[in-house]
Structure formats: C-alpha cells, structure tokens
C-alpha cells in the first residue's frame, strides 16, 4: 500500500480504499464514514505511540501498520477470516 515507496502509507490512499459503509455506527447513523475513518487512522498511531512516544505524525508507517494488524490478528481464529476482514475493509481483490 506504500504506493510511492517513501515508507509510509498515505492517508489519502487509505481514505480512497477504506470502506466504512457497513460499520455498525454508520449503519445506525451515529457516525459518518469520515468519523469512522478518522478513528480508525488514530488507532494505528495511538497504539504504536504507547511503545514509541513521540511517534505521532499523522503518517502510517509500515511498523505502525504491522503492529496494528498483528494485534488485530491475535483475536481472530482463522487466517481465512482475517483475510476476509482485509479484503472487505480495503476492497482488495481476493488472491
């Protein structure tokens, strides 16, 4: 997802790909898709910053990405289900 090879995932790219339409709070009208996206983006940096103070910069680096999804995957019993989460969240084509 690092399209320009600079070591970060551009927020604009995630915004284009991330699909929050089926998020429960969006479906209930409690939050907008942009609200959910912003909260989602904050989770990358918030978690990473607990171990790496001063790292918040509104950019998502590969270590932040990997640490976030490593933690997400710990609570998922099946690789197939984890793959489905990524495919559905980002609109990736299933391999």
C-alpha positions in Angstrom: 0.0 0.0 0.0 3.1 2.2 0.0 2.4 3.5 -3.5 5.3 5.9 -3.8 7.9 3.9 -1.9 8.5 6.5 0.8 8.0 4.2 3.7 4.5 5.5 4.6 1.0 4.7 3.7 -0.6 7.9 2.5 -3.8 8.7 4.4 -5.3 9.8 1.1 -4.8 6.3 -0.3 -6.4 4.7 2.8 -9.3 7.1 2.5 -9.9 6.1 -1.1 -9.7 2.3 -0.2 -11.2 2.0 3.3 -14.9 1.2 3.3 -16.8 2.2 6.4 -20.2 1.9 4.9 -21.0 -1.3 6.8 -19.6 -0.1 10.1 -22.4 -0.5 12.8 -22.2 3.1 13.8 -22.5 4.3 10.2 -25.5 2.0 9.6 -27.2 3.4 12.7 -26.5 7.0 11.7 -24.4 7.6 14.8 -21.2 8.4 12.9 -20.3 9.4 9.4 -17.9 7.3 7.2 -15.3 10.0 7.7 -15.7 9.9 11.5 -15.1 6.1 11.4 -12.1 6.6 9.1 -10.5 9.2 11.4 -11.0 7.0 14.4 -9.5 4.0 12.5 -6.5 6.0 11.5 -5.9 7.2 15.0 -5.8 3.6 16.3 -2.6 3.0 14.3 -0.7 5.8 15.9 -2.3 5.6 19.3 -1.3 2.0 19.8 2.1 2.4 18.3 2.8 5.6 20.4 2.3 3.6 23.7 5.6 1.8 22.9 7.2 4.6 20.9 6.5 8.0 22.5 6.7 11.0 20.1 5.9 8.9 17.1 2.6 10.5 16.2 2.9 12.3 12.9 -0.4 11.6 11.0 1.5 9.2 8.8 1.1 5.5 8.9 4.4 3.7 8.7 5.0 0.0 8.0 5.8 -0.7 11.6 2.6 1.0 12.7 0.6 -1.0 10.1 2.2 -4.3 11.1 1.8 -3.8 14.8 -1.9 -2.8 14.4 -2.7 -5.8 12.3 -0.6 -8.1 14.4 -2.8 -7.1 17.4 -6.0 -7.5 15.4 -5.0 -10.9 14.2 -4.4 -12.2 17.7 -8.1 -12.1 18.3 -9.0 -13.9 15.1 -9.1 -17.7 15.0 -8.9 -18.2 11.3 -6.5 -16.9 8.6 -9.3 -17.0 6.1 -11.5 -14.8 8.3 -8.6 -12.4 8.8 -8.1 -12.2 5.1 -11.8 -11.5 4.6 -11.5 -8.6 7.1 -8.8 -7.0 5.0 -10.5 -7.8 1.7 -13.7 -6.2 2.9 -12.2 -3.2 4.6 -10.0 -2.2 1.7 -11.7 -3.6 -1.3 -8.7 -5.7 -2.2 -9.2 -8.5 -4.7 -9.1 -11.8 -3.1 -5.9 -13.7 -4.2 
